[in-house]
Amino acid sequence: MKIEILGSGCAKCNKTKKFVEEAVAQAGVDAEIVKVENMDDIIAYGVLITPAVVIDGDVKIVGRVPKVDEVIEWITQ
């Protein structure tokens, strides 16, 4: 599983990455977590507001920090 955190490195983007890492650890899922900061790559997903989370190419959330429970739900389905 590949999880991408889209964002420039702002506080919300860093918090999103932290929450995703916590969710992966709690769920015991094997996942590659990648921080994407290049705006061209972010826009390629159709994302104009960060932070955003992409799981295996599927945009899950845009413009807000997800809760750890939300991320666990996405990665365990």
Biopython code that builds the backbone (N, CA, C, O; Angstrom):
import numpy as np
from Bio.PDB.StructureBuilder import StructureBuilder

atoms = [
    (1, "MET", "N", (0.853, -1.168, 0.000)),
    (1, "MET", "CA", (0.000, 0.000, 0.000)),
    (1, "MET", "C", (0.904, 1.238, 0.000)),
    (1, "MET", "O", (1.892, 1.306, 0.731)),
    (2, "LYS", "N", (0.545, 2.195, -0.823)),
    (2, "LYS", "CA", (1.292, 3.453, -0.884)),
    (2, "LYS", "C", (0.374, 4.584, -0.436)),
    (2, "LYS", "O", (-0.705, 4.787, -0.993)),
    (3, "ILE", "N", (0.826, 5.322, 0.588)),
    (3, "ILE", "CA", (0.069, 6.453, 1.106)),
    (3, "ILE", "C", (0.880, 7.707, 0.848)),
    (3, "ILE", "O", (2.031, 7.817, 1.269)),
    (4, "GLU", "N", (0.262, 8.655, 0.146)),
    (4, "GLU", "CA", (0.944, 9.912, -0.153)),
    (4, "GLU", "C", (0.285, 11.041, 0.628)),
    (4, "GLU", "O", (-0.938, 11.176, 0.652)),
    (5, "ILE", "N", (1.125, 11.845, 1.265)),
    (5, "ILE", "CA", (0.662, 13.035, 1.964)),
    (5, "ILE", "C", (1.013, 14.204, 1.052)),
    (5, "ILE", "O", (2.189, 14.476, 0.813)),
    (6, "LEU", "N", (0.003, 14.891, 0.548)),
    (6, "LEU", "CA", (0.234, 16.011, -0.359)),
    (6, "LEU", "C", (0.214, 17.307, 0.443)),
    (6, "LEU", "O", (-0.752, 17.606, 1.144)),
    (7, "GLY", "N", (1.302, 18.072, 0.327)),
    (7, "GLY", "CA", (1.350, 19.341, 1.030)),
    (7, "GLY", "C", (2.734, 19.942, 1.013)),
    (7, "GLY", "O", (3.733, 19.254, 0.805)),
    (8, "SER", "N", (2.769, 21.234, 1.234)),
    (8, "SER", "CA", (4.009, 21.993, 1.108)),
    (8, "SER", "C", (4.948, 21.867, 2.300)),
    (8, "SER", "O", (6.094, 22.311, 2.237)),
    (9, "GLY", "N", (4.476, 21.274, 3.370)),
    (9, "GLY", "CA", (5.301, 21.197, 4.567)),
    (9, "GLY", "C", (4.784, 22.096, 5.670)),
    (9, "GLY", "O", (5.483, 22.340, 6.653)),
    (10, "CYS", "N", (3.562, 22.594, 5.517)),
    (10, "CYS", "CA", (2.946, 23.444, 6.536)),
    (10, "CYS", "C", (2.620, 22.619, 7.780)),
    (10, "CYS", "O", (2.729, 21.393, 7.763)),
    (11, "ALA", "N", (2.229, 23.281, 8.837)),
    (11, "ALA", "CA", (1.925, 22.600, 10.100)),
    (11, "ALA", "C", (0.823, 21.544, 9.928)),
    (11, "ALA", "O", (0.924, 20.448, 10.481)),
    (12, "LYS", "N", (-0.225, 21.870, 9.166)),
    (12, "LYS", "CA", (-1.314, 20.907, 8.954)),
    (12, "LYS", "C", (-0.835, 19.696, 8.159)),
    (12, "LYS", "O", (-1.253, 18.568, 8.422)),
    (13, "CYS", "N", (0.042, 19.935, 7.187)),
    (13, "CYS", "CA", (0.578, 18.831, 6.384)),
    (13, "CYS", "C", (1.435, 17.911, 7.248)),
    (13, "CYS", "O", (1.355, 16.689, 7.127)),
    (14, "ASN", "N", (2.254, 18.496, 8.117)),
    (14, "ASN", "CA", (3.099, 17.705, 9.007)),
    (14, "ASN", "C", (2.256, 16.927, 10.016)),
    (14, "ASN", "O", (2.575, 15.785, 10.347)),
    (15, "LYS", "N", (1.185, 17.543, 10.501)),
    (15, "LYS", "CA", (0.276, 16.866, 11.426)),
    (15, "LYS", "C", (-0.417, 15.703, 10.721)),
    (15, "LYS", "O", (-0.602, 14.638, 11.311)),
    (16, "THR", "N", (-0.799, 15.905, 9.467)),
    (16, "THR", "CA", (-1.427, 14.836, 8.686)),
    (16, "THR", "C", (-0.481, 13.655, 8.560)),
    (16, "THR", "O", (-0.890, 12.509, 8.742)),
    (17, "LYS", "N", (0.776, 13.922, 8.250)),
    (17, "LYS", "CA", (1.771, 12.847, 8.116)),
    (17, "LYS", "C", (1.911, 12.096, 9.437)),
    (17, "LYS", "O", (1.970, 10.866, 9.449)),
    (18, "LYS", "N", (1.965, 12.822, 10.539)),
    (18, "LYS", "CA", (2.081, 12.207, 11.863)),
    (18, "LYS", "C", (0.879, 11.306, 12.139)),
    (18, "LYS", "O", (1.046, 10.183, 12.615)),
    (19, "PHE", "N", (-0.328, 11.785, 11.847)),
    (19, "PHE", "CA", (-1.536, 10.996, 12.089)),
    (19, "PHE", "C", (-1.580, 9.750, 11.196)),
    (19, "PHE", "O", (-2.011, 8.685, 11.637)),
    (20, "VAL", "N", (-1.137, 9.884, 9.948)),
    (20, "VAL", "CA", (-1.103, 8.730, 9.045)),
    (20, "VAL", "C", (-0.115, 7.687, 9.576)),
    (20, "VAL", "O", (-0.406, 6.491, 9.567)),
    (21, "GLU", "N", (1.046, 8.142, 10.035)),
    (21, "GLU", "CA", (2.034, 7.214, 10.599)),
    (21, "GLU", "C", (1.472, 6.503, 11.833)),
    (21, "GLU", "O", (1.684, 5.303, 12.006)),
    (22, "GLU", "N", (0.754, 7.242, 12.693)),
    (22, "GLU", "CA", (0.128, 6.634, 13.869)),
    (22, "GLU", "C", (-0.905, 5.590, 13.457)),
    (22, "GLU", "O", (-0.960, 4.505, 14.036)),
    (23, "ALA", "N", (-1.722, 5.917, 12.459)),
    (23, "ALA", "CA", (-2.767, 4.999, 12.001)),
    (23, "ALA", "C", (-2.167, 3.717, 11.437)),
    (23, "ALA", "O", (-2.659, 2.622, 11.711)),
    (24, "VAL", "N", (-1.113, 3.853, 10.655)),
    (24, "VAL", "CA", (-0.454, 2.679, 10.067)),
    (24, "VAL", "C", (0.113, 1.799, 11.178)),
    (24, "VAL", "O", (-0.012, 0.575, 11.131)),
    (25, "ALA", "N", (0.737, 2.421, 12.176)),
    (25, "ALA", "CA", (1.300, 1.665, 13.297)),
    (25, "ALA", "C", (0.200, 0.960, 14.087)),
    (25, "ALA", "O", (0.341, -0.215, 14.425)),
    (26, "GLN", "N", (-0.890, 1.662, 14.382)),
    (26, "GLN", "CA", (-1.991, 1.071, 15.155)),
    (26, "GLN", "C", (-2.657, -0.075, 14.404)),
    (26, "GLN", "O", (-3.031, -1.083, 15.004)),
    (27, "ALA", "N", (-2.805, 0.081, 13.087)),
    (27, "ALA", "CA", (-3.485, -0.939, 12.287)),
    (27, "ALA", "C", (-2.568, -2.110, 11.949)),
    (27, "ALA", "O", (-3.035, -3.175, 11.546)),
    (28, "GLY", "N", (-1.267, -1.909, 12.113)),
    (28, "GLY", "CA", (-0.318, -2.968, 11.788)),
    (28, "GLY", "C", (-0.265, -3.270, 10.301)),
    (28, "GLY", "O", (-0.017, -4.406, 9.898)),
    (29, "VAL", "N", (-0.498, -2.257, 9.495)),
    (29, "VAL", "CA", (-0.532, -2.407, 8.040)),
    (29, "VAL", "C", (0.848, -2.091, 7.461)),
    (29, "VAL", "O", (1.540, -1.192, 7.939)),
    (30, "ASP", "N", (1.236, -2.835, 6.436)),
    (30, "ASP", "CA", (2.492, -2.559, 5.745)),
    (30, "ASP", "C", (2.223, -1.491, 4.688)),
    (30, "ASP", "O", (1.523, -1.744, 3.708)),
    (31, "ALA", "N", (2.777, -0.303, 4.890)),
    (31, "ALA", "CA", (2.515, 0.801, 3.966)),
    (31, "ALA", "C", (3.757, 1.646, 3.771)),
    (31, "ALA", "O", (4.545, 1.853, 4.694)),
    (32, "GLU", "N", (3.913, 2.128, 2.553)),
    (32, "GLU", "CA", (4.955, 3.090, 2.234)),
    (32, "GLU", "C", (4.307, 4.466, 2.337)),
    (32, "GLU", "O", (3.316, 4.744, 1.662)),
    (33, "ILE", "N", (4.871, 5.326, 3.186)),
    (33, "ILE", "CA", (4.328, 6.671, 3.374)),
    (33, "ILE", "C", (5.274, 7.658, 2.712)),
    (33, "ILE", "O", (6.457, 7.727, 3.046)),
    (34, "VAL", "N", (4.735, 8.421, 1.764)),
    (34, "VAL", "CA", (5.535, 9.358, 0.977)),
    (34, "VAL", "C", (4.976, 10.767, 1.135)),
    (34, "VAL", "O", (3.766, 10.972, 1.043)),
    (35, "LYS", "N", (5.848, 11.729, 1.369)),
    (35, "LYS", "CA", (5.452, 13.144, 1.446)),
    (35, "LYS", "C", (5.667, 13.747, 0.060)),
    (35, "LYS", "O", (6.778, 13.701, -0.469)),
    (36, "VAL", "N", (4.630, 14.302, -0.523)),
    (36, "VAL", "CA", (4.701, 14.920, -1.844)),
    (36, "VAL", "C", (4.579, 16.431, -1.673)),
    (36, "VAL", "O", (3.536, 16.934, -1.254)),
    (37, "GLU", "N", (5.659, 17.152, -2.001)),
    (37, "GLU", "CA", (5.666, 18.604, -1.819)),
    (37, "GLU", "C", (5.698, 19.375, -3.136)),
    (37, "GLU", "O", (5.493, 20.588, -3.146)),
    (38, "ASN", "N", (5.951, 18.687, -4.238)),
    (38, "ASN", "CA", (6.020, 19.336, -5.544)),
    (38, "ASN", "C", (4.605, 19.710, -6.005)),
    (38, "ASN", "O", (3.738, 18.847, -6.143)),
    (39, "MET", "N", (4.391, 21.008, -6.239)),
    (39, "MET", "CA", (3.037, 21.480, -6.585)),
    (39, "MET", "C", (2.512, 20.871, -7.882)),
    (39, "MET", "O", (1.311, 20.626, -7.996)),
    (40, "ASP", "N", (3.368, 20.624, -8.848)),
    (40, "ASP", "CA", (2.913, 19.999, -10.093)),
    (40, "ASP", "C", (2.374, 18.594, -9.830)),
    (40, "ASP", "O", (1.368, 18.187, -10.411)),
    (41, "ASP", "N", (3.054, 17.857, -8.948)),
    (41, "ASP", "CA", (2.599, 16.506, -8.597)),
    (41, "ASP", "C", (1.281, 16.555, -7.829)),
    (41, "ASP", "O", (0.406, 15.713, -8.028)),
    (42, "ILE", "N", (1.149, 17.547, -6.953)),
    (42, "ILE", "CA", (-0.080, 17.698, -6.172)),
    (42, "ILE", "C", (-1.250, 18.048, -7.094)),
    (42, "ILE", "O", (-2.328, 17.463, -6.985)),
    (43, "ILE", "N", (-1.036, 18.993, -7.991)),
    (43, "ILE", "CA", (-2.086, 19.417, -8.922)),
    (43, "ILE", "C", (-2.475, 18.284, -9.871)),
    (43, "ILE", "O", (-3.619, 18.215, -10.320)),
    (44, "ALA", "N", (-1.531, 17.400, -10.176)),
    (44, "ALA", "CA", (-1.812, 16.255, -11.056)),
    (44, "ALA", "C", (-2.917, 15.368, -10.467)),
    (44, "ALA", "O", (-3.606, 14.667, -11.209)),
    (45, "TYR", "N", (-3.087, 15.393, -9.162)),
    (45, "TYR", "CA", (-4.181, 14.645, -8.519)),
    (45, "TYR", "C", (-5.476, 15.439, -8.503)),
    (45, "TYR", "O", (-6.504, 14.940, -8.046)),
    (46, "GLY", "N", (-5.438, 16.674, -9.000)),
    (46, "GLY", "CA", (-6.623, 17.516, -8.979)),
    (46, "GLY", "C", (-6.810, 18.212, -7.636)),
    (46, "GLY", "O", (-7.881, 18.745, -7.345)),
    (47, "VAL", "N", (-5.764, 18.201, -6.826)),
    (47, "VAL", "CA", (-5.819, 18.790, -5.491)),
    (47, "VAL", "C", (-5.309, 20.223, -5.546)),
    (47, "VAL", "O", (-4.198, 20.474, -6.013)),
    (48, "LEU", "N", (-6.114, 21.153, -5.071)),
    (48, "LEU", "CA", (-5.725, 22.562, -5.040)),
    (48, "LEU", "C", (-5.583, 23.094, -3.620)),
    (48, "LEU", "O", (-5.027, 24.172, -3.412)),
    (49, "ILE", "N", (-6.085, 22.340, -2.642)),
    (49, "ILE", "CA", (-6.004, 22.739, -1.238)),
    (49, "ILE", "C", (-5.354, 21.594, -0.465)),
    (49, "ILE", "O", (-5.772, 20.442, -0.577)),
    (50, "THR", "N", (-4.329, 21.924, 0.319)),
    (50, "THR", "CA", (-3.660, 20.902, 1.110)),
    (50, "THR", "C", (-3.970, 21.117, 2.581)),
    (50, "THR", "O", (-4.380, 22.215, 2.958)),
    (51, "PRO", "N", (-3.790, 20.118, 3.418)),
    (51, "PRO", "CA", (-3.221, 18.812, 3.120)),
    (51, "PRO", "C", (-4.222, 17.902, 2.413)),
    (51, "PRO", "O", (-5.430, 18.137, 2.421)),
    (52, "ALA", "N", (-3.673, 16.864, 1.806)),
    (52, "ALA", "CA", (-4.497, 15.837, 1.176)),
    (52, "ALA", "C", (-3.829, 14.486, 1.402)),
    (52, "ALA", "O", (-2.614, 14.401, 1.579)),
    (53, "VAL", "N", (-4.632, 13.444, 1.394)),
    (53, "VAL", "CA", (-4.119, 12.088, 1.558)),
    (53, "VAL", "C", (-4.573, 11.259, 0.367)),
    (53, "VAL", "O", (-5.751, 11.247, 0.011)),
    (54, "VAL", "N", (-3.613, 10.564, -0.242)),
    (54, "VAL", "CA", (-3.879, 9.697, -1.382)),
    (54, "VAL", "C", (-3.434, 8.292, -1.005)),
    (54, "VAL", "O", (-2.297, 8.088, -0.579)),
    (55, "ILE", "N", (-4.336, 7.318, -1.161)),
    (55, "ILE", "CA", (-3.996, 5.926, -0.872)),
    (55, "ILE", "C", (-4.128, 5.123, -2.149)),
    (55, "ILE", "O", (-5.206, 5.021, -2.734)),
    (56, "ASP", "N", (-2.998, 4.550, -2.575)),
    (56, "ASP", "CA", (-2.945, 3.769, -3.819)),
    (56, "ASP", "C", (-3.604, 4.508, -4.982)),
    (56, "ASP", "O", (-4.362, 3.920, -5.754)),
    (57, "GLY", "N", (-3.306, 5.806, -5.098)),
    (57, "GLY", "CA", (-3.795, 6.612, -6.208)),
    (57, "GLY", "C", (-5.183, 7.196, -6.030)),
    (57, "GLY", "O", (-5.653, 7.943, -6.889)),
    (58, "ASP", "N", (-5.855, 6.869, -4.922)),
    (58, "ASP", "CA", (-7.218, 7.337, -4.659)),
    (58, "ASP", "C", (-7.178, 8.474, -3.635)),
    (58, "ASP", "O", (-6.746, 8.269, -2.500)),
    (59, "VAL", "N", (-7.621, 9.656, -4.025)),
    (59, "VAL", "CA", (-7.634, 10.806, -3.115)),
    (59, "VAL", "C", (-8.719, 10.580, -2.063)),
    (59, "VAL", "O", (-9.896, 10.439, -2.396)),
    (60, "LYS", "N", (-8.314, 10.547, -0.792)),
    (60, "LYS", "CA", (-9.256, 10.254, 0.301)),
    (60, "LYS", "C", (-9.769, 11.506, 0.998)),
    (60, "LYS", "O", (-10.921, 11.540, 1.431)),
    (61, "ILE", "N", (-8.935, 12.536, 1.114)),
    (61, "ILE", "CA", (-9.338, 13.734, 1.835)),
    (61, "ILE", "C", (-8.541, 14.919, 1.316)),
    (61, "ILE", "O", (-7.368, 14.782, 0.969)),
    (62, "VAL", "N", (-9.177, 16.077, 1.265)),
    (62, "VAL", "CA", (-8.528, 17.295, 0.771)),
    (62, "VAL", "C", (-8.904, 18.456, 1.687)),
    (62, "VAL", "O", (-10.070, 18.622, 2.047)),
    (63, "GLY", "N", (-7.910, 19.256, 2.060)),
    (63, "GLY", "CA", (-8.174, 20.506, 2.747)),
    (63, "GLY", "C", (-8.327, 20.454, 4.247)),
    (63, "GLY", "O", (-8.595, 21.478, 4.876)),
    (64, "ARG", "N", (-8.162, 19.280, 4.837)),
    (64, "ARG", "CA", (-8.211, 19.201, 6.300)),
    (64, "ARG", "C", (-7.396, 18.013, 6.789)),
    (64, "ARG", "O", (-7.096, 17.085, 6.038)),
    (65, "VAL", "N", (-7.048, 18.071, 8.068)),
    (65, "VAL", "CA", (-6.280, 16.994, 8.688)),
    (65, "VAL", "C", (-7.251, 15.874, 9.069)),
    (65, "VAL", "O", (-8.222, 16.119, 9.785)),
    (66, "PRO", "N", (-6.999, 14.650, 8.598)),
    (66, "PRO", "CA", (-7.896, 13.549, 8.956)),
    (66, "PRO", "C", (-7.649, 13.090, 10.387)),
    (66, "PRO", "O", (-6.554, 13.260, 10.923)),
    (67, "LYS", "N", (-8.660, 12.514, 10.992)),
    (67, "LYS", "CA", (-8.494, 11.898, 12.305)),
    (67, "LYS", "C", (-7.800, 10.548, 12.112)),
    (67, "LYS", "O", (-7.927, 9.922, 11.059)),
    (68, "VAL", "N", (-7.076, 10.111, 13.126)),
    (68, "VAL", "CA", (-6.383, 8.823, 13.060)),
    (68, "VAL", "C", (-7.378, 7.712, 12.753)),
    (68, "VAL", "O", (-7.084, 6.822, 11.954)),
    (69, "ASP", "N", (-8.561, 7.753, 13.381)),
    (69, "ASP", "CA", (-9.584, 6.725, 13.155)),
    (69, "ASP", "C", (-10.035, 6.675, 11.696)),
    (69, "ASP", "O", (-10.289, 5.596, 11.160)),
    (70, "GLU", "N", (-10.134, 7.837, 11.056)),
    (70, "GLU", "CA", (-10.514, 7.884, 9.636)),
    (70, "GLU", "C", (-9.477, 7.157, 8.791)),
    (70, "GLU", "O", (-9.814, 6.356, 7.919)),
    (71, "VAL", "N", (-8.223, 7.448, 9.064)),
    (71, "VAL", "CA", (-7.143, 6.830, 8.284)),
    (71, "VAL", "C", (-7.130, 5.322, 8.499)),
    (71, "VAL", "O", (-6.942, 4.558, 7.552)),
    (72, "ILE", "N", (-7.328, 4.900, 9.725)),
    (72, "ILE", "CA", (-7.381, 3.448, 10.007)),
    (72, "ILE", "C", (-8.497, 2.802, 9.194)),
    (72, "ILE", "O", (-8.316, 1.723, 8.629)),
    (73, "GLU", "N", (-9.642, 3.457, 9.137)),
    (73, "GLU", "CA", (-10.768, 2.925, 8.358)),
    (73, "GLU", "C", (-10.379, 2.780, 6.882)),
    (73, "GLU", "O", (-10.689, 1.764, 6.260)),
    (74, "TRP", "N", (-9.706, 3.784, 6.324)),
    (74, "TRP", "CA", (-9.319, 3.735, 4.915)),
    (74, "TRP", "C", (-8.330, 2.616, 4.635)),
    (74, "TRP", "O", (-8.422, 1.950, 3.604)),
    (75, "ILE", "N", (-7.383, 2.403, 5.546)),
    (75, "ILE", "CA", (-6.301, 1.463, 5.245)),
    (75, "ILE", "C", (-6.626, 0.024, 5.632)),
    (75, "ILE", "O", (-5.871, -0.893, 5.307)),
    (76, "THR", "N", (-7.735, -0.176, 6.318)),
    (76, "THR", "CA", (-8.088, -1.554, 6.717)),
    (76, "THR", "C", (-9.277, -2.098, 5.932)),
    (76, "THR", "O", (-9.743, -3.201, 6.219)),
    (77, "GLN", "N", (-9.769, -1.364, 4.966)),
    (77, "GLN", "CA", (-10.909, -1.831, 4.162)),
    (77, "GLN", "C", (-10.448, -2.782, 3.104)),
    (77, "GLN", "O", (-11.261, -3.283, 2.327)),
]
sb = StructureBuilder()
sb.init_structure("model")
sb.init_model(0)
sb.init_chain("A")
sb.init_seg("    ")
for serial, (resi, resn, name, xyz) in enumerate(atoms, 1):
    if name == "N":
        sb.init_residue(resn, " ", resi, " ")
    sb.init_atom(name, np.array(xyz, "f"), 0.0, 1.0, " ", f" {name:<3s}", serial, name[0])
structure = sb.get_structure()
